[in-house]
Amino acid sequence: MRFYKLGDVVLESEEILPGARLGFTNFGSLNEARDNAILVLTHFGGTHLDSQHFIGSNKALDPAKYFIVIANLFGNGMSTSPSDGLGPLFPIVTMADNVRLQHRLLTEHLGVKKLALVTGHSMGGIASYHWAALFPDFVDRAAPICSAAKISDHNWVFLEGLRGILTSDPAWEDGHYQKQPISGLTTMARAWAAWPPSAHFYREQLYKTIGYSSLDDYLLNYWEKTYRGMDANNILAQFDTWKSADISANGLYNKDFGKALASVRANIFVMPSTTDAYFPVEDSKIEVDWIPNAELRPIKSSWGHWAGSGRNPKNNKFINDNLIELLSL
């Protein structure tokens, strides 16, 4: 991983993010026209290491053809995050802030003239929508996977519930903790476990296909282990970014969501999961109906939100095939 140092950044809130740095990695080479770049964006809690399942020879994102950049979202522990020292004083970095700073990385540092594709799963897909709306002349294609252009009230309530669980731990100390609030992280993890995988995932015991011997094993060694290993303030910073998602909440569109969607010029394949509790197909259809060059390509899956996470070979093939088709347009 490399870092692009952005200096002191003025955010949408007019707060300053001091000494900002954007963590990224890249594959392949930029062509002479500087227009073969593909941007992959990370999901909640994930890093560039978790976002490489569609990259490789004989895959849609082939480094022999494309210059592929994976950019880490702020707050994920790689790009500037509360754990770097600000803790609970870390300002809200919106999704639009992320995208504008990623634009600086591509244009100022890497010399990219145009994106052939922007894509990502979950929060990465939300960022993809923002790219297509905020920089419509810069983005040729977009593929949001299991995501949305605007956070729903349902998502907002979900995130507030998890925030309440995490911050109810006495060790939280208003974010000025000396040690991680392990009880809050553990309880939050168990509550979270019901959401990304679907009811079908549990009914079919699909956790056994990814190496867990039982439900208890899965809860303990995936959910608890994963979230006990995260910084609590980083988690809340990413909640704030997720909650900020709205491609129209800016000076370009003045909260006119229909106008923002209609202004997108990229060819877009929107890929929701048919069993996603966060971002249902019905919500994606509403968005697709407003975007001029968009197609709805649902992922038929029992994996819920995880259909786009790279865990299931059948889902991966569907997404990879759609990315290949989109890149041929």
N, C-alpha and C positions, 0 to 999 in steps of 0.2 A: 504494500500500500504506500501511496505517496500523499503528500499534503500540498494544497494550494493555500498560501497565506493571504487572507483577504484584508487583514488589518482590522481596525475598529469599524464595525458595520452599523449603519443606521437602519433599524428595522421598521416595518410598517407601523408599529406602535410608537415610533420616534424614540424608543429606547435604544441604547448602544449595546451591541454585543462586542466586548473588547477582545482584541487579538484573535479574531475568528479564523479558523482554518477548516478547510473542506477536505476530508479524506476520500481518496479515490484510487482506483486501479484501472488499467486499460490493457487491451489485447489488440493485436493487428496494427495496421498502419493507415494513416490518413492519406487519401489519394491526392493527386495534384489539384483537383477542383475543390478539395476540402469539404466534400458533400457526402461521403460514405460513412459518416459517423452514426453510431447507434448508442443511445443512452439508456442504461438499465438502472432503475432506482430501487432502493432497499425498502423492505417492509418493516413493520413495527418490531423492534427488538433485534432485527436482523442486520447483518453487515454485508459488505461486498463478498465475503466468503460464502454467504448463504444465497447468493443471487446469480449463480453461474451455471444453472442446470440446462439452459438453452444455448450455451456457448460451447463451440467446438467444431472440429471438422465433421462434415456430414450432419450438422445441426443447422437450425435456422440462422443463428448468429455465428457465422463462420469467420474467424479472424483472418482467413486468407482473402476474404472479400471485403470485410468491414473493419472500421476502426471502432472498437467497442469500449465504452467507458462505463464503469459502475461507480456511481456517486453515493456516498453514505449520507443519510439524513442527519441533520443536526439533532443532538440529543441521544444518539444511539451508542455513544461511547467511543466512536471513531472520529467523526467530525466533532467540532467543539460541543461540549456537553456539560451539564451541571457538575459531573464528577471531576472536571478539570479544575475546580476550585470555587466556583460561584455558588454551588449548592442550591438552596431554595431561592437565592437572589437571581438565578438565571432568568433572563427575560423570555417572554413567549416568542418563539420563532415560528411564524405561520408557514403554511405550505407554500404560499406565494413568496415569502422570504427565501425559503429553500430553493425554489425554482429560479428566482432572480440571481441568487448567488451561484447556482449551478450554471446559469447562463454566462456568468463572468468566467467561471472555470473554462468552459468550452471555448468562448470567444477570445478572452484576454490571454489565457495561458496555453491552450491547446490549438488555437487557430482554426477552429471549426467554423465553416461558413453556413452549413445547413445540416439538420438532422434527418437522416434517412428514416429513422424510427426512434420513438421513445416508448419504453414499456416498463412494466413492473407489476408486482403482485401486491394487493392490499394497499398499504400506504404508498407503495411505489406506483400502483395504478392510479391512486388519487393524484399523485404528483404528475403523472402522465397527462391526465385531463388538464391540469393547470398549465402545463407546458403548451398544449395545443391551443388553449384559450389566451394565454398571456403573450405568446410568441407565435401567432398564427402563420406568419410568413417564414418562420425559421424551421417549422416542423412539417415534413412531408407525410409522415405516417405515425399513428399512435396505436398502441394495443394495451389498454387498461385491463388488468386481469383481477377479477374478484374485488371490485372497487366501485367508486362513485365520484361524480363531479362535485357533489355537495354532501356534507354529513347530514344524516337523517336525525330526527329527534330520537328515534329508537337507539341509534349509535350513541348519541349524547347521553342518554339515560344509562346505558350500559357502562360507559366510561366513568360517569359520576358514581355509579355503584362500586366499581373497583377502586376508585380513588378513596371512597369512604372506608372501605375495608382496610386499605393500606395505611391510611393516616390515623386509624383508630388504635393502632399499636402504640402503647405508652412510650416505646423506644423511638417513636417518630420524632418527637421533640420539635414539632413545627418545621421539620426538614433540617434542623441543625444537629442531627444525630452524630454521636461519636462512633457508634457501630451500626451496621445496617439493621433496620427493623425486621428481623427474621420472621417473627410471628406474623406480622402483617403481610410480608411477601409470601409466606407459605399459605396463609388462608386465602389471599387474593389469587394465588395460582390455582388452588382447588376450585374456587368459584369460576375462574376463567375457563377451566377445562371443559365446561359444558358448551362453550360457544363456538370456537373455530371448527372442530369436527362436528358433524351433524348427528342427529339421533340415529340415522341409518348406520353411521360409522360405529357407534356403540352397539347397536343391535347386531351388526354383522361381525363384531369383535375385530375390526380392522386394525386395531392397535397391535394385534399379534403379527400382522404382516410387516411391521416396521421394528420388530425385535423385542417386543414386550410380552412376557409370559402370562400376565394376568392384568386385570384392571388396576389392582393395587400397585403392581410393578410399574405400570404406565403412569399412574398419578404421581408416584413417588420419584421415579427415575427420569421421567420427562418433565412433567409440570413443576413439581417442587424443585427439582434440581436446576431447571432452567431459570426460574424466577428468583430463587435464592442466590443465583450467581449474578443478578443484575443490581445496579445501583438504583435505589428507590427514587431519588430525584431525577435520574435519567428517565425512568418510567413515566413520571408525571410530566416531564418536559415533552415526551412523545405523545402523551394524552392531549396536551395543549395543542400540539401541531395537528393531530388528528381532528380535534374539535374545531380547529380554524378552517377546515376544508370547505371552500365555496369559491368556485371559479369566477363568480360575479362580484365578490366582495372586494372591490378595488376601484380605482379611479377610471379604469377603462370601461367598466360596465355598470358601476353604481348600483350594485345588487339586483340588476335586471338579469335573472338567471336564464331566461329564454333567449335574451340577446346574446349573452355569453356563449351559450351552446350553439346558436345559429351563426356565430362569428368564426367558429372553428373551420379551417380550410383543409386540414389534413384528412387523408383517408384513414378511417378508424375501424378496427375490429374490436368491439366491446365483448369481453368474455367473462360473464358472470357464471357462478356455479349454480346449478338448479337446486341445491340444498344449502345455500349460504344463508346463515342467520343474520349476518351483518348487512350484506348487499344483495337483496333478492333480485331475481330476474325482472320482476315487475318494475322495480325502480330503474333498472338499466334500460328497459324498454322506453320509459318516459324520456330519458335523456337521449337515447338514440333517435327518437322521433323528431327531435329538434335539430340534430346535427346533420348538415347537408350530405356528407359523404361517409356516413357511419352504417355499419352492419352489426346486428346482434348475433353473436356466435356463442350460445350457452354451452357450458361444459356439463354434460350429463354425468353426474357423479354422486356417489354416496359419501364423499369426503368433506362435504360442506365447504367452508372457507378454505380449507386445506387443499381443495382441488387444484389451486394454482400455485401451491407451495413447493412443487418438485418432488413430493413424497410418493406419488403414485404413477407408475409407468404408463398406464392407459391415458390418464389425464395429461401427462407430459407429452405424449404423442399427439393428442388432439391439439394442444396449444402450439407445439412445434410446427405441426402441419399448417395451422392457421397463420403463424408468423411467416412461414415460407410463402404462402399464398399472398399475404399482405405485402411482403417485400417485392413480389413480382408485379404489383400494380404500378 
